[in-house]
Amino acid sequence: MQTVVFFISKTHGFWGASPDRIVHDPTEETPSVAEFKFIQVKDEEGPLDVLLKQHICIKTQEGNSSILKLNRNH
């Protein structure tokens, strides 16, 4: 028998998720949830192009370096 879990955001009560996985970042106070999606990539696109286009990741500038970060609001 499979247990179904549904989480509701503490700060945004209208957001909820039934995550594929629960992940723990030791620098965070509470665990997070991970939701995995199938993303189609066109022949001319690379995975990075799609992650940026879908706003899953964001590119930021730190000094002279361009840094790719997970969009925590996605």
Buried (B, 14 or more C-beta within 10 A) or exposed (E): EEEEEEBEEEEEEEEEEEBEEEEEEEEEEEEEEEEEEEEEEEEEEEEEEBBBEEEEBBEEEEEEEEEEEEEEEE
